[in-house]
Amino acid sequence: MDELSKLEQIIAGINETEGLTARKKAVLIKFASEVNKDTIRFDLEFILRNPRQISDESGLRVLFLDSRHEQEQTNKIVERLPAVLSCSLKRTSSIYEFLDLRHGQEHTNRIVETLPTILG
C-alpha cells in the first residue's frame, strides 16, 4: 500500500470517529495531512489518542522540531511527549534558545532527545 493510500485511511478513520466535533476532525485531518505527506510519521492510533494535544499549529511545531533534529528523533520526541504539539511555538523556541546559550545547539538537541519533558 502506498503512502497516499495510508494517509487516506488515516483521514477516513478520523472522519468515522464519533465524539469529535467537526472542527476538531478538521484540525486532526490537517495535522495528519501536513506531517504525513511524504511518509507516514504519526498513525491513526497516535492521532486519535492525542486529539487534545493536536491544534491548528501542531504541524508547524513538528516542522520546528525537524529543523533541530533528524525526523526519526522528532518522531520519538513527539511520541514520548505529545503535549509538545500543543505548546506555544514561541515558548518552545525560547527554551531552545536558552539551552543553546548555555550548552550549544548540538548538546541542547541531545538534552531534548534524552529528556523531552524539558519542553513541557
Kinemage of the C-alpha trace (Angstrom):
@kinemage 1
@onewidth
@group {chain A} dominant
@subgroup {mainchain}
@vectorlist {calphas} color= white
{ca met a 1} P 0.000 0.000 0.000
{ca asp a 2} L 1.441 3.366 -0.976
{ca glu a 3} L 1.778 6.313 1.386
{ca leu a 4} L -1.171 8.205 -0.126
{ca ser a 5} L -3.489 5.248 0.481
{ca lys a 6} L -2.271 5.010 4.079
{ca leu a 7} L -2.926 8.725 4.551
{ca glu a 8} L -6.412 8.355 3.058
{ca gln a 9} L -7.091 5.534 5.541
{ca ile a 10} L -5.968 7.728 8.442
{ca ile a 11} L -8.237 10.554 7.298
{ca ala a 12} L -11.174 8.177 6.783
{ca gly a 13} L -10.604 6.812 10.292
{ca ile a 14} L -10.727 10.329 11.712
{ca asn a 15} L -13.921 11.122 9.799
{ca glu a 16} L -15.591 7.969 11.127
{ca thr a 17} L -14.671 8.682 14.744
{ca glu a 18} L -17.602 9.569 16.969
{ca gly a 19} L -17.369 12.140 19.742
{ca leu a 20} L -15.171 14.637 17.920
{ca thr a 21} L -16.546 17.967 16.762
{ca ala a 22} L -16.398 18.821 13.076
{ca arg a 23} L -13.777 21.482 13.842
{ca lys a 24} L -11.572 19.070 15.799
{ca lys a 25} L -11.845 16.496 13.000
{ca ala a 26} L -10.750 19.182 10.530
{ca val a 27} L -7.769 20.040 12.756
{ca leu a 28} L -6.773 16.370 13.042
{ca ile a 29} L -7.113 15.871 9.279
{ca lys a 30} L -4.979 18.974 8.641
{ca phe a 31} L -2.321 17.677 11.045
{ca ala a 32} L -2.362 14.178 9.505
{ca ser a 33} L -2.048 15.651 6.008
{ca glu a 34} L 0.792 18.023 6.925
{ca val a 35} L 3.008 15.634 8.852
{ca asn a 36} L 2.292 12.516 6.801
{ca lys a 37} L 2.531 13.936 3.277
{ca asp a 38} L 5.898 12.348 2.381
{ca thr a 39} L 5.823 9.332 4.668
{ca ile a 40} L 3.544 8.117 7.442
{ca arg a 41} L 5.040 9.513 10.642
{ca phe a 42} L 2.070 9.509 13.017
{ca asp a 43} L -0.577 6.844 12.528
{ca leu a 44} L -4.308 6.958 13.191
{ca glu a 45} L -3.924 5.448 16.663
{ca phe a 46} L -1.489 8.176 17.722
{ca ile a 47} L -3.676 10.948 16.316
{ca leu a 48} L -6.860 9.619 17.934
{ca arg a 49} L -5.065 9.025 21.260
{ca asn a 50} L -3.957 12.658 21.390
{ca pro a 51} L -6.723 14.877 19.967
{ca arg a 52} L -6.429 17.367 22.829
{ca gln a 53} L -2.744 17.874 22.115
{ca ile a 54} L -3.185 18.482 18.382
{ca ser a 55} L -4.105 22.016 17.319
{ca asp a 56} L -4.061 24.126 14.152
{ca glu a 57} L -0.395 24.937 14.776
{ca ser a 58} L 0.833 21.403 15.568
{ca gly a 59} L 2.208 20.876 12.069
{ca leu a 60} L 4.385 23.974 12.494
{ca arg a 61} L 5.684 22.634 15.798
{ca val a 62} L 6.702 19.383 14.094
{ca leu a 63} L 8.473 21.387 11.362
{ca phe a 64} L 10.311 23.393 14.034
{ca leu a 65} L 11.447 20.189 15.744
{ca asp a 66} L 12.501 18.813 12.337
{ca ser a 67} L 14.683 21.899 11.868
{ca arg a 68} L 16.505 20.987 15.084
{ca his a 69} L 16.536 17.176 14.977
{ca glu a 70} L 16.512 14.346 12.480
{ca gln a 71} L 12.996 13.249 11.546
{ca glu a 72} L 13.310 9.999 13.499
{ca gln a 73} L 14.318 11.906 16.642
{ca thr a 74} L 11.454 14.381 16.173
{ca asn a 75} L 9.030 11.463 15.953
{ca lys a 76} L 10.413 9.989 19.182
{ca ile a 77} L 10.144 13.340 20.982
{ca val a 78} L 6.517 13.789 19.884
{ca glu a 79} L 5.585 10.193 20.738
{ca arg a 80} L 7.170 10.459 24.206
{ca leu a 81} L 5.716 13.915 24.876
{ca pro a 82} L 2.614 14.541 22.721
{ca ala a 83} L 1.982 17.712 24.756
{ca val a 84} L 4.758 19.355 22.728
{ca leu a 85} L 2.205 19.548 19.892
{ca ser a 86} L 0.091 21.972 21.899
{ca cys a 87} L 2.867 24.065 23.450
{ca ser a 88} L 3.347 27.581 22.181
{ca leu a 89} L 5.885 27.595 19.359
{ca lys a 90} L 7.328 30.802 20.801
{ca arg a 91} L 7.765 29.099 24.185
{ca thr a 92} L 9.380 26.046 22.605
{ca ser a 93} L 11.813 28.144 20.583
{ca ser a 94} L 12.611 30.218 23.698
{ca ile a 95} L 13.503 27.043 25.597
{ca tyr a 96} L 15.825 26.014 22.760
{ca glu a 97} L 17.396 29.494 22.646
{ca phe a 98} L 18.004 29.460 26.402
{ca leu a 99} L 19.550 25.982 26.321
{ca asp a 100} L 21.615 26.849 23.226
{ca leu a 101} L 23.169 29.793 25.063
{ca arg a 102} L 24.145 27.551 27.962
{ca his a 103} L 25.089 24.335 26.169
{ca gly a 104} L 25.354 24.926 22.411
{ca gln a 105} L 22.956 23.625 19.772
{ca glu a 106} L 24.294 20.077 19.445
{ca his a 107} L 24.260 19.431 23.193
{ca thr a 108} L 20.832 21.070 23.537
{ca asn a 109} L 19.458 18.707 20.898
{ca arg a 110} L 20.848 15.704 22.791
{ca ile a 111} L 19.327 17.007 26.040
{ca val a 112} L 15.884 17.344 24.429
{ca glu a 113} L 16.149 13.932 22.739
{ca thr a 114} L 17.046 12.314 26.065
{ca leu a 115} L 14.649 14.325 28.208
{ca pro a 116} L 11.816 15.723 26.036
{ca thr a 117} L 9.855 16.724 29.143
{ca ile a 118} L 12.152 19.746 29.338
{ca leu a 119} L 9.930 21.213 26.588
{ca gly a 120} L 6.721 20.648 28.561
